[in-house]
Amino acid sequence: MRHFRIAVLPGDGIGPDVVREGVKVLRAVERKLGGISFELAEFSVGAAEYLRGGDPLPPGTVEAIKAYDAVLLGAMGLPEVRWPNGTEMTPQIDLREMLDLYNGLRPIRLFDASHTPLKGYDAGDIDFVIVRENTEGLFSARLAPAPEDAREATDILRITRHGSERIARAAFAEARRRNGKLLVTLVDKANVLPSMAFFRRVFDSVAREFPDVLTERFYVDAASLFLVQRPAHFDVLVTENMFGDILSDLAAGLVGGMGMAPSADIGDRYAVFQPSHGSAPDIAGKGIANPVATILSVAMMLDWLGAEAAPGGDLIRTAVARVLAGGRVRTRDLGGETSTVEMGDHVAEAVACA
């Protein structure tokens, strides 16, 4: 019996709602596969934890989760709970930096034609992944002090050779793992920003290590256009932190919205898996949140845990595809009336019947 320990961080807003369904599907995988087991431990993090104890991400919690094989996170932060400088609390970003989770994977897949606002696309036509550098870029300036009486504020876009090399290699490795088009698209703004020109030079040097993988380079504004015009063209896109943040949301809109967008933040030692959406406190507890992004994040977690658990990832993706086929089972965001719990039940049942 292969035993895995998973730290569960439900967080704020709809986080507990969708994590509950992710855990439900994880238990279905556990029963179906046999030979693996999951020990889950829950930790309190986020804005609600800040209101209780004064820190949204207690140091003791960070140290504790390092002992686990993986972390499953719901959502953190509430719009009305902010730091004195006016910014929202983003402990999920703190966690990426603390654990050096530099490789942000954002898979985008169309499961049913009814989910996309684009015409002429069917299930499987849109299937790519955005590889987002998670630890530097424009986000690296977010903790710089900005005095209240300042006449201006400046954010610095930080690009290092080390950070650029490792995210480029992660993108090429992802293209090989997917074994699809074997295409990596660099997204930058190298025509204007020296930092992005540097990012491109590093990418070009790494590309020579992967002669079997095709490459192309688009400026971020053009990439935004092409993602809408011809999303089926793409396989793996690699980009800077802020660009990745924006493009991930745009791409999610192509396949049904944020409730369909899983993610993984991966480092050399640790990994956190969570839906790409926020805490959405306006619908928390109402039973209408879409848990599919969280369920697919569980599938990514199983992939990452290794050979014993990886078949569970395939089971989940197959189950989700089966449940969503034909557009009969749809949560509110997809134009249907299926509840959060019912969607989790449907996917868990599909796993059991696989």
VEXDREN-2710 file (C-alpha; in Angstrom, 1 decimal):
% VEXDREN-2710
k/r/px/py/pz
1/MET/0.0/0.0/0.0
2/ARG/1.5/3.4/-1.1
3/HIS/0.5/6.0/1.4
4/PHE/0.4/9.8/0.7
5/ARG/0.0/12.6/3.1
6/ILE/-1.9/15.6/1.8
7/ALA/-2.2/19.0/3.5
8/VAL/-5.6/20.5/2.8
9/LEU/-6.0/24.3/2.9
10/PRO/-9.7/25.1/2.2
11/GLY/-9.2/28.9/2.7
12/ASP/-11.8/31.5/2.2
13/GLY/-15.1/32.0/0.4
14/ILE/-16.0/29.1/-1.9
15/GLY/-12.7/27.4/-1.1
16/PRO/-14.2/25.0/1.4
17/ASP/-17.1/24.3/-0.9
18/VAL/-15.0/23.2/-3.9
19/VAL/-12.3/21.5/-1.8
20/ARG/-14.9/19.3/-0.3
21/GLU/-15.8/18.0/-3.7
22/GLY/-12.2/17.6/-4.7
23/VAL/-11.6/15.4/-1.6
24/LYS/-14.8/13.5/-2.5
25/VAL/-13.4/12.6/-5.9
26/LEU/-9.9/11.9/-4.4
27/ARG/-11.6/9.3/-2.1
28/ALA/-13.4/7.8/-5.1
29/VAL/-10.0/7.3/-6.8
30/GLU/-8.6/5.8/-3.6
31/ARG/-11.4/3.2/-3.6
32/LYS/-11.2/2.5/-7.3
33/LEU/-7.5/2.0/-7.6
34/GLY/-6.6/0.2/-4.4
35/GLY/-3.0/0.0/-3.4
36/ILE/-2.9/3.7/-2.5
37/SER/-4.2/5.6/0.4
38/PHE/-4.4/9.3/1.4
39/GLU/-4.1/10.8/4.8
40/LEU/-5.5/14.3/4.8
41/ALA/-4.8/17.1/7.4
42/GLU/-6.6/20.4/7.3
43/PHE/-5.0/23.7/8.1
44/SER/-6.5/27.2/8.5
45/VAL/-5.1/29.9/6.2
46/GLY/-6.4/33.0/4.4
47/ALA/-8.3/36.1/5.3
48/ALA/-10.5/34.4/7.9
49/GLU/-7.4/33.1/9.6
50/TYR/-6.0/36.7/9.6
51/LEU/-9.1/37.9/11.3
52/ARG/-8.8/35.2/13.9
53/GLY/-5.1/35.2/14.6
54/GLY/-3.5/38.2/12.9
55/ASP/-1.7/36.3/10.1
56/PRO/-3.2/34.8/7.0
57/LEU/-0.4/32.3/6.6
58/PRO/1.0/31.4/10.0
59/PRO/4.7/30.4/10.0
60/GLY/3.9/27.3/11.9
61/THR/1.5/26.2/9.2
62/VAL/4.1/26.8/6.4
63/GLU/6.6/24.6/8.3
64/ALA/4.0/21.9/9.0
65/ILE/2.9/21.5/5.4
66/LYS/6.5/21.0/4.3
67/ALA/6.2/17.5/5.8
68/TYR/3.4/16.6/3.5
69/ASP/3.6/15.0/0.0
70/ALA/1.5/17.7/-1.6
71/VAL/-0.8/20.6/-0.8
72/LEU/-4.4/21.0/-1.9
73/LEU/-5.6/24.6/-1.7
74/GLY/-9.1/26.1/-2.2
75/ALA/-8.9/29.9/-2.4
76/MET/-7.5/32.6/-0.2
77/GLY/-8.3/36.2/0.4
78/LEU/-11.5/38.4/0.7
79/PRO/-11.9/41.7/-1.0
80/GLU/-12.8/43.6/2.2
81/VAL/-9.8/42.2/4.2
82/ARG/-6.8/44.3/3.1
83/TRP/-3.4/45.4/4.3
84/PRO/-2.9/49.0/5.4
85/ASN/-1.5/49.9/2.0
86/GLY/-4.8/48.9/0.4
87/THR/-3.8/45.7/-1.3
88/GLU/-5.6/42.4/-0.8
89/MET/-4.0/39.6/1.2
90/THR/-2.5/37.1/-1.2
91/PRO/-1.0/34.4/0.9
92/GLN/-1.1/32.0/-2.0
93/ILE/1.6/34.2/-3.7
94/ASP/3.5/34.2/-0.4
95/LEU/3.4/30.5/-0.4
96/ARG/4.8/30.2/-3.9
97/GLU/7.7/32.4/-2.9
98/MET/8.4/30.7/0.4
99/LEU/8.4/27.2/-1.1
100/ASP/10.0/28.4/-4.4
101/LEU/7.1/27.1/-6.5
102/TYR/8.4/28.7/-9.7
103/ASN/6.6/26.5/-12.2
104/GLY/2.9/27.6/-12.6
105/LEU/1.0/25.2/-14.8
106/ARG/-2.4/26.4/-16.1
107/PRO/-4.0/23.7/-18.3
108/ILE/-6.8/24.9/-20.6
109/ARG/-9.1/22.2/-22.1
110/LEU/-12.5/22.4/-23.8
111/PHE/-14.6/19.6/-22.5
112/ASP/-17.8/20.4/-24.4
113/ALA/-18.7/22.8/-27.2
114/SER/-21.4/24.4/-25.2
115/HIS/-18.8/25.8/-22.7
116/THR/-17.0/28.1/-25.2
117/PRO/-18.1/31.5/-26.4
118/LEU/-16.2/30.8/-29.7
119/LYS/-17.9/29.3/-32.7
120/GLY/-16.8/26.1/-34.4
121/TYR/-14.9/24.4/-31.6
122/ASP/-15.7/21.0/-30.2
123/ALA/-14.4/19.1/-27.2
124/GLY/-10.7/18.6/-27.4
125/ASP/-10.1/21.2/-30.0
126/ILE/-8.8/23.6/-27.4
127/ASP/-6.1/21.9/-25.3
128/PHE/-3.0/23.8/-24.2
129/VAL/-1.1/24.7/-21.1
130/ILE/0.3/28.1/-19.9
131/VAL/3.6/27.8/-18.1
132/ARG/3.8/30.8/-15.8
133/GLU/7.0/31.9/-14.0
134/ASN/5.7/32.2/-10.4
135/THR/8.5/33.8/-8.3
136/GLU/9.7/36.9/-10.0
137/GLY/8.6/39.2/-12.9
138/LEU/6.4/42.2/-12.0
139/PHE/4.9/40.4/-9.0
140/SER/8.3/40.5/-7.3
141/ALA/7.9/44.2/-6.5
142/ARG/4.6/43.8/-4.6
143/LEU/6.1/44.0/-1.1
144/ALA/8.0/47.2/-1.7
145/PRO/6.8/50.0/0.7
146/ALA/4.8/52.9/-0.8
147/PRO/4.5/55.8/1.7
148/GLU/1.0/57.3/1.9
149/ASP/2.4/60.7/1.1
150/ALA/4.4/59.5/-1.9
151/ARG/4.0/61.4/-5.2
152/GLU/4.4/58.3/-7.3
153/ALA/4.8/54.5/-7.0
154/THR/7.0/52.2/-9.1
155/ASP/6.9/48.5/-9.6
156/ILE/10.0/46.8/-10.9
157/LEU/9.8/43.9/-13.4
158/ARG/12.6/41.5/-12.2
159/ILE/13.9/38.9/-14.6
160/THR/16.9/36.7/-13.7
161/ARG/18.9/34.3/-15.8
162/HIS/18.3/31.5/-13.2
163/GLY/14.6/32.1/-13.1
164/SER/14.3/32.3/-16.9
165/GLU/16.3/29.2/-17.6
166/ARG/14.4/27.0/-15.2
167/ILE/10.9/28.1/-16.4
168/ALA/12.0/27.7/-20.0
169/ARG/13.2/24.2/-19.3
170/ALA/10.0/23.4/-17.5
171/ALA/8.0/24.5/-20.5
172/PHE/10.1/22.3/-22.9
173/ALA/9.7/19.3/-20.5
174/GLU/6.0/19.9/-20.4
175/ALA/5.8/19.9/-24.2
176/ARG/7.6/16.5/-24.3
177/ARG/5.4/15.1/-21.6
178/ARG/2.3/16.1/-23.4
179/ASN/3.6/14.5/-26.6
180/GLY/1.2/16.5/-28.7
181/LYS/2.3/19.3/-31.1
182/LEU/5.7/19.6/-29.5
183/LEU/5.4/23.3/-29.7
184/VAL/6.5/25.9/-27.1
185/THR/5.4/29.5/-27.6
186/LEU/7.3/32.2/-25.8
187/VAL/5.1/35.2/-24.8
188/ASP/6.9/38.4/-24.0
189/LYS/7.1/42.1/-24.7
190/ALA/10.7/42.0/-26.1
191/ASN/10.0/44.8/-28.6
192/VAL/9.6/47.4/-25.8
193/LEU/11.0/46.1/-22.4
194/PRO/14.8/45.3/-22.0
195/SER/13.8/42.8/-19.3
196/MET/11.7/40.9/-21.8
197/ALA/14.4/41.1/-24.5
198/PHE/16.7/39.4/-21.9
199/PHE/14.0/36.8/-21.1
200/ARG/13.8/36.0/-24.9
201/ARG/17.6/35.6/-25.2
202/VAL/17.6/33.2/-22.3
203/PHE/14.7/31.3/-23.8
204/ASP/16.5/31.1/-27.2
205/SER/19.6/29.6/-25.5
206/VAL/17.6/27.0/-23.6
207/ALA/15.7/26.1/-26.8
208/ARG/18.9/24.8/-28.3
209/GLU/18.9/22.1/-25.7
210/PHE/15.5/20.8/-27.1
211/PRO/16.0/20.4/-30.9
212/ASP/13.0/18.1/-31.1
213/VAL/10.6/20.8/-29.9
214/LEU/9.3/23.6/-32.2
215/THR/9.4/27.1/-31.0
216/GLU/7.7/30.4/-31.8
217/ARG/7.7/33.9/-30.2
218/PHE/4.7/36.3/-29.8
219/TYR/4.4/39.6/-28.0
220/VAL/1.8/39.4/-25.3
221/ASP/-0.7/41.7/-27.1
222/ALA/-0.5/39.5/-30.2
223/ALA/-0.7/36.3/-28.2
224/SER/-4.0/37.6/-26.6
225/LEU/-5.4/38.1/-30.1
226/PHE/-4.3/34.7/-31.3
227/LEU/-5.6/32.9/-28.3
228/VAL/-9.1/34.2/-29.2
229/GLN/-8.7/33.8/-33.0
230/ARG/-7.0/30.4/-33.1
231/PRO/-6.7/28.8/-29.7
232/ALA/-6.3/25.3/-31.2
233/HIS/-2.9/26.3/-32.6
234/PHE/-1.3/26.3/-29.2
235/ASP/0.4/23.6/-27.2
236/VAL/2.6/25.1/-24.4
237/LEU/3.0/28.8/-23.8
238/VAL/5.6/30.1/-21.4
239/THR/5.6/33.6/-20.0
240/GLU/6.4/36.0/-17.2
241/ASN/4.4/36.1/-13.9
242/MET/2.0/39.0/-14.6
243/PHE/1.5/38.1/-18.3
244/GLY/0.7/34.5/-17.2
245/ASP/-1.8/35.8/-14.6
246/ILE/-3.7/37.7/-17.2
247/LEU/-3.5/35.2/-20.1
248/SER/-4.7/32.4/-17.8
249/ASP/-7.9/34.1/-17.1
250/LEU/-8.4/35.0/-20.8
251/ALA/-7.8/31.4/-21.7
252/ALA/-10.2/30.1/-19.0
253/GLY/-12.9/32.2/-20.7
254/LEU/-12.4/30.2/-23.8
255/VAL/-13.4/26.9/-22.1
256/GLY/-16.2/28.0/-19.8
257/GLY/-14.7/30.3/-17.2
258/MET/-12.6/30.1/-14.0
259/GLY/-14.6/27.2/-12.7
260/MET/-13.0/25.1/-15.4
261/ALA/-9.4/26.2/-14.9
262/PRO/-7.2/24.0/-12.6
263/SER/-3.6/24.9/-11.7
264/ALA/-0.4/23.6/-10.1
265/ASP/2.4/25.6/-8.6
266/ILE/5.4/23.3/-8.6
267/GLY/9.0/23.6/-7.3
268/ASP/11.9/21.2/-7.0
269/ARG/10.7/19.9/-3.6
270/TYR/7.1/21.1/-3.0
271/ALA/3.9/21.5/-4.9
272/VAL/0.5/23.2/-4.4
273/PHE/-2.6/22.4/-6.4
274/GLN/-5.6/24.7/-6.6
275/PRO/-8.3/26.1/-8.9
276/SER/-7.2/29.2/-10.7
277/HIS/-10.3/31.1/-9.5
278/GLY/-10.5/33.4/-6.4
279/SER/-12.6/33.0/-3.3
280/ALA/-15.9/34.5/-4.7
281/PRO/-17.4/35.2/-1.3
282/ASP/-20.7/36.4/-2.9
283/ILE/-21.6/32.8/-3.8
284/ALA/-19.9/31.0/-0.9
285/GLY/-22.1/28.4/0.8
286/LYS/-24.8/28.8/-1.8
287/GLY/-24.1/25.5/-3.5
288/ILE/-23.6/27.0/-7.0
289/ALA/-19.8/27.2/-7.3
290/ASN/-18.2/25.0/-10.0
291/PRO/-15.9/22.4/-8.4
292/VAL/-14.5/21.1/-11.7
293/ALA/-11.3/23.3/-11.5
294/THR/-10.6/21.9/-8.1
295/ILE/-11.3/18.3/-9.1
296/LEU/-9.0/18.7/-12.1
297/SER/-6.4/20.2/-9.8
298/VAL/-6.6/17.0/-7.8
299/ALA/-5.9/15.1/-11.0
300/MET/-2.8/17.2/-11.5
301/MET/-1.7/16.4/-7.9
302/LEU/-2.0/12.7/-8.6
303/ASP/0.1/13.1/-11.7
304/TRP/2.8/14.8/-9.7
305/LEU/2.8/12.3/-6.9
306/GLY/4.3/9.7/-9.2
307/ALA/3.6/6.4/-10.9
308/GLU/1.5/4.8/-8.2
309/ALA/-1.0/7.8/-8.1
310/ALA/-0.8/9.0/-11.7
311/PRO/-3.5/6.6/-13.0
312/GLY/-5.8/8.4/-10.7
313/GLY/-5.2/11.6/-12.6
314/ASP/-6.2/9.9/-15.9
315/LEU/-9.3/8.5/-14.2
316/ILE/-10.4/11.9/-13.0
317/ARG/-10.0/13.6/-16.4
318/THR/-11.8/10.8/-18.1
319/ALA/-14.6/11.0/-15.6
320/VAL/-14.9/14.8/-16.0
321/ALA/-15.0/14.4/-19.7
322/ARG/-17.8/11.8/-19.5
323/VAL/-19.9/13.9/-17.0
324/LEU/-19.6/17.1/-19.1
325/ALA/-20.1/15.5/-22.5
326/GLY/-23.3/16.8/-24.2
327/GLY/-23.8/19.7/-21.8
328/ARG/-26.5/18.0/-19.7
329/VAL/-24.6/18.4/-16.4
330/ARG/-23.7/22.1/-16.0
331/THR/-23.2/24.3/-12.9
332/ARG/-24.6/27.8/-12.8
333/ASP/-21.6/29.4/-14.4
334/LEU/-21.9/27.0/-17.4
335/GLY/-25.6/27.9/-17.9
336/GLY/-27.1/25.0/-15.9
337/GLU/-28.6/24.2/-12.5
338/THR/-26.3/21.4/-11.3
339/SER/-25.2/22.2/-7.7
340/THR/-21.6/22.1/-6.4
341/VAL/-22.3/18.9/-4.5
342/GLU/-24.1/17.2/-7.4
343/MET/-21.2/17.9/-9.7
344/GLY/-18.9/16.3/-7.3
345/ASP/-21.2/13.4/-7.0
346/HIS/-21.4/12.9/-10.7
347/VAL/-17.6/12.9/-11.1
348/ALA/-17.1/10.6/-8.2
349/GLU/-19.6/8.2/-9.6
350/ALA/-18.0/8.3/-13.0
351/VAL/-14.7/7.4/-11.4
352/ALA/-16.3/4.5/-9.5
353/CYS/-17.9/3.2/-12.7
354/ALA/-14.8/3.6/-14.9
END
